[in-house]
C-alpha cells in the first residue's frame, strides 16, 4: 500500500522543494521570516539566544572548528542539551562539517566503536560537562587511538572561547552580515550528510545512521504540515529534555522549533523528574516532548500548577499507557502519540490535534510510502517497510568503517509489525524480534505487556522470550509490581478471552526495570536479567 489512499483528500500539503537546502541555510531562512531579534533558544542558564545571536555564535564556533578540520569531516559532538550543542551543530553545518552526536550514556566501548565506525578524528566537548558528568574516564578512553590507529583530538569549548581574539570576533560579526555567502563557500549539498547518529547497540556494536540535510529538513516540514497550526506556531514555547544524540530529541525537540519559529528551551537530562515540571512553569512551556516513562515521572513529581501552561504533549519511543493519558488529561494537556525510527529522521507517523485516536500512532506523514510484508504465524498486520524523503542516506557499519550503505531501493525495513486500518491509522503490534513463536503461533510481547498493564496499572512490565525445547519459545514477564504473580495474570488473561499460550511461563519481580538514556525500556538489559536468573524460574 502506498501513500495514496482513501484519506488522500485530507493529507496535509508537503512541498518537497522545501527540503532542497541545508540546516544552516534553513536557520537563515527562519531568521529572515521571524526577525533576527526574535528569541529562539535558551537553556537552564536562562540566557536566551535570538536568531541573530544563534547565527553569530554558530559562525564564530564553526569558524574555529573549521580551522582544525577539513570540509566534509565528521566531527564528534559530546555535549548535553544546552545552547552550546545547537551552536556547534549549526556551526559545523555552516562550514561543511558533519556533526556526529555521541551518546555519552552509551559507555566507553560503544563510544569508541562509534568513533572508529565513522572515522572521527576530532571530538568537541566541554570541560564543565565532563567534570559534572564524571566522564573523565570516557575522555581518556576516547583520546587513545581507536581501531583505526589514528589519535582522536579532544577540543574543549572553553579553550576555543579563551583563544578567540578581537579579530576573530570581528570576523564573526562580518560573517554574520554575509552569512549566506560565507555558508555558500563551504556548504555541503542537501543530499550530503547533515548529521550522524547511532543506534543503541543493543544487538552488538552501534551502527551509524547518516541523515542528510534533506532528510532532516523533510521531516521538519512533514511534521509541520501534518500537525499544522495552531499547535506549531511561533507563540509556542517548546521544552525539550530529550537528548539531541537521539533523533527524537534532535528533530522534534530542537530543529522543529528553531526552524518553525517556536522558542525552544533545552534541558540537559530527562531524569530530573522534579526539576523539569518547575522548568516548565518558569518558562511557560506550552509544548513538551517525552516518552511514556518520562511523562509519568514528570507528572508524578509535579507540584500543583507546575504543568498548567502545557497544552500539547508529543509522545514517542514507547507505547503510551492509558494511565499516562489520564494523568496529563487532568493537567489539561493533549497527548499526541507518534512513531518513528532514527533511520527516518525519525518521525514516520503521528496523531493530530483535530484527529487524535488514542491507541494508535496516527497516520503516516505526507510524502511517505509504506508496504506491509506478511509474517508467518501472524494473522493480522505485517512487517513495515517505508520510503520517503526523510529516510536516511544510509548506514555505516562497524565492520566497514567510512562506507555508506544506502537502503535498497530507498526502502527502510523498520523491523516493526504494524496494522493500518481503513482510515489510515497505524497501530504498532511490536518489534518483529519482540514476538515469540509458541506452538507455531506468533505472540506479541508488547501485547502481553499491555495485558499486564491493564491488570496492574502504575507499574512497568517487560515481556521476554526464552528458547524452549518443547514449544520453541516461552515468555517470562519482568515487572516492578511487588505483588505480581503468574496465577493472577493467567486468570486475568483467561477472563479477557486471551488464549492460554499468552500466559507467561513465569513472572519475575524486580525492584526496577532497566531504562536506556532515551527513556526507552532496555529490552536487552531485561533479557540478560532473565537469562541470568533462568535456573531459578
N, C-alpha and C positions, 0 to 999 in steps of 0.2 A: 504494500500500500504506500503510495507517495504522499506528498504534502497536500495535493488537491483532493478534496473530499466533499462530503455533504455540507460541512460547515464553512466551505471556502468563502462564501459571501461575507463571513464575519472575521476572516483572517485580517489582522491589522496590517497597515501598509509598512513595508520594509523596503528601503531603497538600497540595492546592492552597491550603488555608486558611492554610498556614504562610507564604505569600507576601504576605498582606494586612497589610503592615507597612512600616516604613522601616528604613534601615540603622541609624540611631541607636537606634531602639526595639528592634531585634534585638540590638544590643550590650547594652542594659539587660537584656533577657531572658537573654542568656548570662551576664551578671554575677550575676543572681539565681540562676541554675541552678548556677553553678560557684563562686560566692563572690567578693565584691569584692576580697578579699585575694589571690586566685589570680594568680600571674604569668602574663601572656599575651603580652607583646610586648617584644622587645629588638632592638638593632642592634649594630654593631661597637663602640659606646661602652660596651657591656656594663652598661648601667644599666636593668634590666628595669622595665617598667611593669606594674602589676597592673591588673585590671579597674577598680578604683576610681580609680587614678591616670590611666588612659586616659580615663575618663569625665570626671573633673575637668579634666584638661588640655584635652580637646576642648571643654568648655563655656567655659573661660576664653578660649581662642583663638577659638572660634566666636563668642563674645560680642563680642570686639574687632572681628572681621571683619564681624559683623552691623551694627556701628555705622557702618561705612564703605560698606555696600552695602544693597540693598533685597531684601525677600523675593522669591524666585524668580529673582534674578540668577544668571547663570552667571559663576563666578569661576575664572580660570585658576590652575592649580597647577603650578609649575615646581620640582619637588623630586625628589631621588633616593630610593632605598629606605632610609629611616631612620625612626625613630619619629615624627618631625615630620610626615611625609606622612600617617600614619594619624590623627594628632591634627587636622590640617587637614581631612582627608576627613570624619571623623566630626563635627568641629566645625561645618563648613559645613552638613552634613546636619541637625544638631541644630537649626539656626536657619533652615531652609528655604531655604538657598542651594545652588546646584548646582556641584560641583567639575568643572571641565574639566581633565583630566590631560594636560598638554602634553609632547610628546616632545622633550626637549632635544637629541636626536641628529638631529632631522629637518632642521636648518638654518633660518636666519632666514626664508627665503622661505616655507617651509611653515608655520612658526610664525605668521608674520604673516597668512597665509591662514586658519589655524585661528582666530586671534583675531577676524578680520573675519567669518568664517562664522557663529560663534555669538555675535557682538556682545559680546565680553568687554571690560569697562572696567577690571577690576582683576585683577592677576596677583600671586599670593603666591609668594615665593621666599625664599632665604637668602643673605646676603652671603657666608658661608663657602662655600656651594656654588658660587656664581657665581665666586668667586675661585679655588677649587680646580679647577673645571671650565673655567676660562678662557672664561667666557661673557659677558664684559663687552660685546662687540660685539652679542651677541644681546639683552641687556637694553637697550642703547642703541637698537637697531632696533625693539624692541617698544614702547619708550617714545614713539616717534614716532606721530603719528596714523595709524591704519590706513586701509584703503579707506573706512571709514565716516566718516572725518574727525574722529572723537572720540578724544581722547588716552587712552592707557592708563596707569593708575596702577600703579606697582610698589610692593608692600608687602613689607617685609623682616621676617621673624620676629624677628630680633634687635631691631629697633626696637619691635615690639609688646611684647616682654618688658621692654625698658627703660621703656616708658610705663606698665606695669602699676603701679597704686597698691595700697596695702594694702586700700583699699575694693574695688578690682576683685577682688583675691584672696578677700576675704570673700564678695563676691557669688558668685564661682565656687564656693566651698565650699557656700554655701546653695543655689545652683542644683543642685549635685550631690546634695544631700539630697532635693530635689524635682525631680529630673531629668525625670521623666515629665511633670509639669505644665509645666515650662519648655519641653520639646520640643513638647508639645501646642499651645502658644500660637503656635508658629512653623512647625510641620512642614508639608511638602508631602504630598500623598496618595501612597499606594502606587503609583498609576499615573502619577504625575508623575515628572519626571527625577530619577534618583539620581546619575548621573554622565554626563559626556560624554567619549567617547574619539574618536580619529581614525584613519582608515585611513592606510596608509603613504604614499599619494600617488604611488605608482609609475606610475600611469596618468594623472597630472595632479595638480591641487590636491587635498589630502586632504579627504574627506568627513567630516562629524561624525556619529558614531553615538550616539544618545541612548538610554541604558539606564535604564529606570525602576527605582524601588526594588523593585517587584515582580519585574522581570526578574532582577535581581541575586540577590535572596533565593530566587527559584525555582531558579536554577542552583545555589546553595549547597545547598539542600535536595535537589535532584535528585542531585547528586554524593554527598551524604551517604547518601541512600537506596540509590543504585546500588552504590557501593563498600562502604559499611557498615562495621560492626565485624567484626573487630578493627582494621583499618587506621586508621579515623578515630575515635580515642578520645582523651580528654584527656591520657593519659600520653604521647602522641606529641609530638615536637619537630620542627617544620617549619622547614627552612632554605630561604628564598626569595631567590635572587639575581636573579630576573627582574623587570624594571622594572614598576611598577604603572601606567605610562601605556599598557601593553598589557593587554588584558583577561585574558590567561592569568595574568600576574603579579598582577593585581588580585584576581580572583575565586579562583583556585586558590591563589595564594601568600600572600594576606593575608586576605580576607574569610572563606574557608572555615575556616581555622584559628581565627581570633578568634571566629567565631560558633558553632563546634562545640566550642571549648574546648581546642584543641591550641595549645601555646605556639609562637608564630611568631618566628623570628629573621630579620630583614631584612638583606640585604647589598646595598650600593649598585651593584655592577657585576658582571655575569656574565663579564666579560672578565678578571677577576683569577684566572687559572687556578690559580696556586699557592696563593693565599690562601684560596680557598673550601674546598678539602679540609681545610685546617688549621682553618678556622672550624667545619666540620662536626665535627671531632674535639673542639674546645674546648667546644662547646655540647652535644655528644652527640646531634647531629641524627639522627633516625630516618626522616624523610620529606624527600625532596628533589624540587624541581620544576626541569625543564630541557628543553632542546631537544637533538636528537641532536648538533649541532655542539658545544654546550657540555658535554654529558655526556662526549663523547670527550675534550675538552680537560681537564676536571677529572680524569677517570680517569687520563689520561696524566701529569698533573702531580703527582698524589697520591703521597705517600711511604707506605711500609708502615704500616698502622694508621690512616691518616687517615680512611678511609671505612668503618671496621669497624662503626660504630654504625648506618649507613644500611641499613635493611631494605626500604624501598619507594621506588622512583623513578617519578614520574609524568612521562611524556614527551609533548610535543605540538609543534605548529607545523611539524614536518617529519618525514618518514619515518625511523623508527629502523632503522639498519643492523644486520645480524647481528653485525658486529664489535663494535658498541657493547654489544649484549646480552651477548656473551661477556666483555667487559671488566668489566661490572658483576656478571655472574654469578659471576665469580672473587672479587668482593668480598662475595658473599653477599646481594646485593640483587636484588629482583624488579622488572622494569620493566613498568609498565602503560602501554601506548601508547594515546593518545586522539586526539580530533579535535574541532576547534571553529572558530568564527568570531567575530570581535568582535561581529557583529550578533546573536549568540546567547548572549552574556554570559560565556563563549564556548563552554562545553562542549556538544557535540552527542552524542558517543559516547565510551566509554572501556572498556577491558578491566577485568576484576575479578580479584581475587586467587584466587578459587575457580573462575574460568572465564576463563583468560587464553590467548588464541590469538595468538601472535606472527605478524606479517604482516598482521594486521587492526588496526582501531582499536576493537574491541569492539562492543558493542550500543548502540543508541540509549538515551539516558536516559529514565527513566519520565516520562510526561506529554507526550512528543513524538510528533508525526505526521510522516510523510515520504511523498514520492512521487518517482518517477523518471520523467523525460521522455526519450524516445528521442532519440538524436543521429545524424544522417545520417552514414553511413560507419562507425559503431561498432556492432559486433555483440553486445557484452556490456555490461551496466551501463547507466547513464543519468545525466542531469543531475539533481542532487539539490535538491529543494525541501523545506524543513522549516517546521513550525508548532508553537508551544508557548508556555508561559508565560515562557520565557526569551528569546523572540525580541523584538528591540528595539522600542521605541516608534516609531522611525523614523530616517531620515537628515535632516540639514540640509545642503543642498548649497551649494557656494561661490557659485553664481550666483543663489541665493535665500536670502540671509542671514536667519537667525532664523525660517525657515519649516520646520516639521516635516512631513516626507513619510513617512507610515506605510507599512509593507509591504502590498501589495494583498492583501486578504482574510486578512491575518496571515501569509501565506506569504513566506519568505525564499528567494530564489534564491541558493544557495551558490556557484554557478559551478563546482562540482566534479563530476567524473564518478566515480561510485562503483558498486560492486556490493554486493548484500546477499544472503548465502546463506540456505539454508533454516533455519538456526539463528539467523538474525538478526544475524550478524556482518558488519560493514561493512568493505569493502576500498576504499581510495582509489586510483583509477587515475590521477588527475591533475586539474589545473585544466582547465576547458573551453578556456581560452585557451592551455593548455600541451599542446595536441595539434597535430600538423602533419598537413595533408591532402595526402598524396602519392599521385598516381595514383588519386584517388578514395577511398583508404583513410585512416582516421584512425589516426595513430601516436602513442602516448603518449610524451611527452618524459620523463616520470618513469620509465617502463618502460625506456627506453634508459639512463637514469642508473643504474637498478638493475642492468642488464646490465653496464655499465662497472664498477660497484662489485664485482660478482662476479668479474670478471677482474682488477681492480686494487684490492683491499681496502686500506683505510688511507689512501686519497686521497679528494678531494672532486671530484665531477663534476657539470656542469650542461649540459643539452642545450638548444640554442637553435635556433629555426626561422627561416629566411630565405626571402623570396619567391624563386621560381624560375620563369623564363619557360616552361620545358618541362614540369616536373612539378607546378607550383603552389607547392610549398614544398620546401625541403631542410633538412637538420639538420646543425648543427655541434656537436661535443662540446667543451666547455671543461673542462680538467682541470688539477690541480696535480701530476699524476703525471709526473715528468720524462721517463721513457722511453716514455710512451704514444704509440701511433701507430695510424693508421686501419686498416692491414692486419691488425694483430693483433686489433683489435676486430671487424673484419668476419669474420675466420676463426673467432673465438670464437662470434660470433652464429650463424654457419652451423652450427658444431658442436653448438650448443644447439637447433638446429631452428628458428631465427627466420628470417623472410622477409628477402630481400636488401635491401628498402627500409628495414629497420631499421638498416642500417649507415650511420652519419653520412657526409655528403659530405666532411667534414674534421674533424681533431682539432686543437684549439688548446691548446697547453701554456702555462700561465701560472704565475707564482710564487705567487699567492694568488687565491682566489675571493672576490668581494665578498660581504660579510655585512651584514645590517641590524642595528640595535641590539637587536632582539628575538631575535636568534640565527638567524633565517631566512636562507636564501640570498637575496641580492639579484638576482633574476632579471632585473629591468630593467637593473641595472648590468652584468650579464654580457652581456645582449643588446647594449647600447651598445658594449661592448668588442669584440664580434664584428663589429658593423656598421662600427666604425672601422677594423678590420683586414681587412675583406672583400676589398679588392683583392689582398691577399697570400695569400688562402686558395685 
